[in-house]
Amino acid sequence: MSGWDALADRMLAADGPAALVCRQYLMPAEGHDAVIFPPTFAAAEGGGGKAGYNIDPLGDPADPATQRVAIIDTVGAQANRMEPLFKANGAAAAGEDPFSMLVPQIEIEAGNKTVNLLDAGHRAADAIVRYSALGPRLKEAFEAYRESGDATGLAKIAPTSLVFGAWDSRDTQVKLPRLVASTIRAYDVIELRRSAQYNPPVDYVDLGLLDDADDKKVLDAASELGFRHAPAAGTHGGVQVRGDIRRDAISSLVGLRAIGPKGAKGDALRRYVLGLALVAMTHDRVHDLRQGCLLVSDPDKPATWELVAHDGTREVVAADPAGALRFAQNAAKAFGVGKSEKVAFDAAAANAAIKEKVGGKSRGKKGG
């Protein structure tokens, strides 16, 4: 019996702890004082601003001494990085990938493309699977969860939707809360700017290769096509981090215990979902987040793993990724992993739904 087997009984007990939390310290691959690049976000609609980093002051924004915290990877981005761990690859076909064997591999054939459900942005609630041959079964599974809390049907089709969350906002309105959430933030950051200048290899106008022009639209078009000098001043230059870069991850054991049904069948389901959550959280993945943001573990600050009780007391536990995988494999075998299958996208149903939506809106306007 692994350490996770013994802990699972406590974690799933009615009076069990509130959560399992992980705090992992990261650093730039180039070194602590290196510059890293956070994600940029579009400006708020109607705000008139520009795309930028998500940096928040911890105090008076006008005070230069105020520490600032930058989002390095959002909860949604982290989920999208964790979930592909369970996707089948070439090794899976040869039975060499233990992670993809933990979940059913659902593929939807859409035209000349095949999409794995694990790549769908809205997971089990994505239109590509709702309007497929799997749609009726999936809707039935969502409705069973809504009416009785029984997530068995969902776990047989899309178990990672239970782990990372989904919202069937366009049909049953069922919300599956995230059982695993992870975010990376950098503390005490200094935002930097950078400038660049593009110089074309020749002067196209002087050589008579392009017509001379004074029209701003013509000049702008020439710049966009790379025929003119193009300065780029004061653009995003990344951040330098004076504090910690920290990945905070949590698995809600309260949320996990809430999924049903009750009894032995429910116990097997909850242990199965717990196994997937543990594998997702403990897997030692590469943090190559984007160009200019390759992070590695900080060797001077080991990660901490704790069970947090409802009274706030904390108990240190060992991560043990290999043990988590063994636990997940045993739990998957006991529950019975859903069948992997390939289904077709139903283009006729999708087009009919669009026409019905348009017709409904038209009738609404006419009646109003």
C-alpha positions in Angstrom: 0.0 0.0 0.0 1.4 3.4 -1.0 1.3 6.5 1.1 -1.5 7.9 -1.0 -3.7 4.8 -0.4 -3.6 5.5 3.4 -4.1 9.2 2.9 -7.0 8.7 0.4 -9.1 7.1 3.1 -8.7 10.2 5.3 -9.1 12.6 2.4 -12.4 11.1 1.3 -13.8 10.6 4.8 -16.8 12.8 5.6 -14.8 14.6 8.3 -11.7 14.7 6.1 -9.5 17.7 5.4 -10.5 20.7 3.3 -7.8 20.6 0.7 -4.5 19.4 -0.5 -2.2 22.3 -1.3 1.1 22.6 -3.0 3.5 25.6 -3.0 6.3 25.2 -5.6 9.1 27.8 -6.0 10.3 28.5 -9.5 13.1 30.6 -11.1 14.1 31.7 -14.6 16.3 29.1 -16.3 18.8 31.9 -16.9 19.1 32.7 -13.2 17.2 34.6 -10.4 18.0 38.1 -11.8 16.9 37.2 -15.4 14.0 38.9 -17.2 10.9 36.8 -17.9 7.9 37.6 -20.0 4.4 37.3 -18.5 1.4 36.8 -20.7 -0.2 39.9 -22.3 -3.9 40.4 -22.1 -6.2 42.4 -24.3 -7.5 45.7 -23.0 -10.9 45.8 -21.4 -13.7 46.5 -23.9 -14.5 50.1 -24.3 -11.6 51.1 -21.9 -9.5 52.6 -24.7 -6.3 51.0 -23.3 -3.7 48.7 -24.8 -2.9 45.1 -24.2 -0.6 44.6 -21.3 0.6 42.5 -18.4 -1.6 41.7 -15.4 0.3 43.4 -12.6 -1.4 44.4 -9.3 0.0 46.6 -6.6 0.0 45.4 -3.0 -0.7 48.8 -1.5 -0.7 52.4 -2.8 -0.1 52.3 -6.6 1.5 55.7 -6.4 4.1 54.6 -3.9 7.3 53.4 -5.6 8.0 51.1 -2.7 4.8 49.2 -3.2 5.3 45.6 -4.2 3.7 44.5 -7.4 2.5 41.0 -8.2 2.4 39.7 -11.8 0.4 36.8 -13.2 2.8 34.5 -14.9 0.3 31.7 -15.8 -3.5 31.9 -15.1 -5.6 29.1 -13.6 -7.1 28.4 -17.1 -3.7 28.3 -18.8 -2.3 25.9 -16.1 -5.3 23.6 -16.5 -4.7 23.5 -20.3 -1.0 22.6 -19.6 -1.9 19.8 -17.1 -4.8 18.1 -19.0 -2.8 17.0 -22.1 -0.8 14.7 -19.8 -3.7 12.3 -20.2 -3.8 12.5 -24.0 -2.8 9.5 -26.0 0.4 9.8 -28.1 2.4 7.4 -30.2 3.7 5.6 -27.1 0.1 5.0 -25.9 -0.7 2.9 -28.9 2.2 0.6 -27.9 0.9 0.5 -24.3 3.9 2.5 -23.0 2.1 5.6 -21.8 0.6 5.0 -18.3 -1.1 8.4 -18.1 -3.3 8.1 -21.2 -4.5 4.7 -20.0 -6.2 6.4 -17.0 -8.9 8.1 -19.1 -11.0 7.2 -22.2 -9.7 8.7 -25.4 -12.6 10.3 -27.1 -12.0 11.6 -30.6 -14.4 13.6 -32.8 -14.1 13.4 -36.6 -14.9 16.9 -38.0 -14.4 17.1 -41.7 -10.9 16.1 -42.5 -9.7 16.7 -38.9 -9.8 14.6 -35.7 -10.1 16.4 -32.4 -9.3 14.7 -29.1 -11.8 15.8 -26.4 -8.8 16.6 -24.2 -8.0 19.4 -26.7 -11.5 20.9 -26.7 -11.5 24.3 -25.0 -14.7 23.8 -23.1 -14.0 20.1 -22.4 -17.3 18.1 -22.0 -19.3 21.2 -22.7 -17.6 22.1 -26.0 -19.8 22.3 -29.1 -17.7 19.9 -31.0 -18.7 17.0 -28.7 -22.2 18.2 -27.9 -23.0 18.1 -31.7 -21.6 14.7 -32.2 -22.9 11.2 -32.0 -21.8 11.3 -28.3 -24.0 14.4 -27.6 -27.2 12.6 -26.3 -25.2 10.5 -23.9 -23.2 13.4 -22.7 -26.4 15.5 -22.1 -27.9 12.6 -20.1 -24.7 12.5 -18.0 -24.9 16.2 -17.3 -28.5 15.9 -16.4 -27.8 13.0 -14.0 -25.2 15.2 -12.3 -27.6 18.1 -12.0 -30.5 16.1 -10.7 -28.7 13.8 -8.2 -25.1 14.7 -8.1 -24.2 11.4 -9.7 -21.0 12.1 -11.8 -20.6 8.5 -12.9 -21.7 9.1 -16.5 -19.4 12.1 -16.9 -16.5 10.1 -15.4 -17.0 7.4 -18.0 -16.8 9.9 -20.9 -14.9 13.0 -19.8 -13.3 12.5 -16.3 -10.9 15.3 -16.7 -13.9 17.7 -16.9 -14.5 16.8 -13.3 -10.9 17.5 -12.4 -10.4 20.8 -14.2 -14.0 22.0 -14.4 -16.5 22.7 -17.2 -19.7 24.7 -17.6 -22.4 23.5 -20.0 -23.6 27.1 -20.4 -25.2 26.5 -23.8 -27.4 23.6 -22.9 -28.0 22.1 -19.4 -26.4 25.0 -17.5 -24.5 22.4 -15.3 -21.4 23.7 -13.7 -18.6 21.4 -12.8 -16.3 23.3 -10.4 -12.6 22.9 -10.7 -11.3 20.3 -8.2 -7.7 21.2 -9.2 -6.6 24.8 -9.6 -3.1 26.0 -10.2 -1.7 29.5 -10.7 1.8 30.9 -11.1 2.6 34.5 -9.8 5.7 36.5 -9.5 6.1 38.8 -6.4 7.8 42.2 -6.2 8.3 42.7 -9.9 9.7 45.6 -11.9 8.1 46.1 -15.3 10.5 46.7 -18.2 10.2 48.2 -21.6 12.1 47.5 -24.8 12.5 49.1 -28.2 13.5 47.8 -31.6 14.2 49.1 -35.0 13.8 47.4 -38.3 16.0 48.6 -41.2 15.3 47.2 -44.7 18.3 45.8 -46.6 17.9 48.3 -49.4 16.2 51.7 -49.9 13.5 50.6 -52.3 12.4 54.1 -53.3 16.0 55.4 -54.0 16.6 52.3 -56.2 13.4 53.0 -58.1 11.9 49.7 -57.1 9.0 51.4 -55.3 7.1 54.5 -56.1 7.7 57.5 -53.8 4.6 58.5 -51.9 3.4 61.0 -49.3 0.1 59.3 -48.6 0.1 58.0 -45.1 -2.0 55.0 -46.0 0.5 54.0 -48.7 3.4 54.5 -46.3 1.7 52.5 -43.6 1.0 49.7 -46.1 4.7 49.7 -47.2 5.8 49.5 -43.5 3.4 46.6 -42.9 4.9 44.7 -45.8 8.5 45.3 -44.6 9.6 47.9 -47.2 10.3 50.8 -44.8 12.1 51.5 -41.6 9.9 50.4 -38.7 10.6 51.6 -35.2 9.0 49.9 -32.2 9.5 52.0 -29.1 8.4 51.3 -25.5 6.9 47.9 -26.1 6.6 45.2 -23.4 10.0 44.2 -22.2 9.1 41.6 -19.6 9.6 41.8 -15.8 12.5 41.3 -13.4 11.4 39.5 -10.3 13.0 40.6 -6.9 10.8 38.3 -4.9 9.5 34.7 -5.4 8.0 33.1 -8.5 5.5 30.7 -7.0 3.1 28.1 -8.3 0.2 27.6 -5.9 -2.0 24.6 -6.5 -4.9 23.3 -4.6 -7.1 20.2 -4.8 -10.5 20.8 -3.2 -11.3 17.7 -1.2 -14.6 19.3 -0.1 -15.6 19.5 -3.8 -14.4 15.9 -4.4 -16.4 14.5 -1.6 -19.6 16.2 -2.9 -19.7 14.2 -6.1 -21.9 11.1 -5.9 -23.5 8.7 -5.8 -23.3 7.4 -2.2 -22.1 3.9 -1.3 -19.4 1.6 -2.8 -20.1 2.8 -6.4 -19.5 6.4 -5.3 -16.4 5.5 -3.3 -14.9 4.0 -6.4 -15.8 7.1 -8.5 -14.3 9.5 -5.9 -11.1 7.5 -5.6 -10.8 7.4 -9.4 -11.2 11.2 -9.7 -8.8 11.7 -6.7 -6.2 9.6 -8.5 -6.5 11.8 -11.6 -6.2 14.9 -9.5 -3.1 13.6 -7.7 -1.4 12.7 -10.9 -2.1 16.1 -12.4 -0.8 17.9 -9.4 2.3 15.9 -8.7 3.6 15.3 -12.2 6.9 17.1 -12.7 6.2 19.0 -15.9 8.3 21.4 -17.8 7.4 25.1 -17.2 8.2 26.3 -20.7 5.4 28.8 -20.6 6.1 31.0 -23.6 9.0 32.7 -25.5 11.2 34.3 -22.9 9.6 32.5 -19.9 11.2 29.1 -19.3 11.0 28.4 -15.5 12.7 25.7 -13.5 12.4 24.6 -9.9 14.3 26.7 -7.3 16.8 24.2 -5.8 17.1 26.4 -2.7 13.4 26.3 -1.9 11.9 22.8 -2.1 8.2 22.5 -2.9 5.8 22.0 0.1 2.8 19.7 0.1 0.2 20.0 2.9 -3.2 18.6 3.9 -5.2 21.6 5.3 -7.9 20.8 7.9 -11.0 22.9 8.3 -9.6 24.4 11.5 -6.6 25.7 9.5 -4.0 23.2 10.9 -1.6 21.9 8.3 0.0 18.5 7.9 3.1 18.1 5.6 2.8 15.1 3.2 5.3 13.8 0.6 4.4 14.4 -3.1 5.6 11.0 -4.4 4.5 11.2 -8.1 5.3 7.5 -8.7 3.0 6.6 -5.7 0.3 8.9 -7.0 0.4 7.2 -10.4 0.2 3.7 -8.8 -2.8 4.9 -6.7 -4.5 6.3 -9.8 -3.9 3.1 -11.8 -5.4 1.0 -9.1 -8.4 3.4 -8.6 -9.0 3.4 -12.4 -9.0 -0.4 -12.5 -11.5 -0.6 -9.6 -13.8 2.1 -11.2 -13.5 0.9 -14.8 -12.2 3.4 -17.3 -14.8 4.4 -19.9 -14.5 3.1 -23.4 -12.3 5.0 -25.9 -14.2 5.7 -29.1 -14.2 7.8 -32.2 -17.4 9.6 -33.1 -18.5 11.9 -36.0 -19.4 15.5 -35.7 -23.1 16.0 -36.6 -23.0 18.9 -39.1 -26.7 18.6 -39.8 -27.6 18.9 -36.1 -25.2 21.9 -35.7 -26.7 23.8 -38.7 -30.2 23.0 -37.5 -29.4 24.4 -34.1 -28.1 27.6 -35.6 -31.2 28.0 -37.7 -33.4 27.4 -34.7 -31.5 30.0 -32.7 -31.8 32.5 -35.5 -35.5 31.8 -35.9 -36.1 32.0 -32.2 -34.5 35.5 -32.1 -36.5 36.6 -35.1 -39.7 35.5 -33.6 -38.8 37.2 -30.4 -38.2 40.5 -32.1 -41.5 40.2 -34.1 -43.5 39.4 -31.0 -41.8 42.2 -28.9 
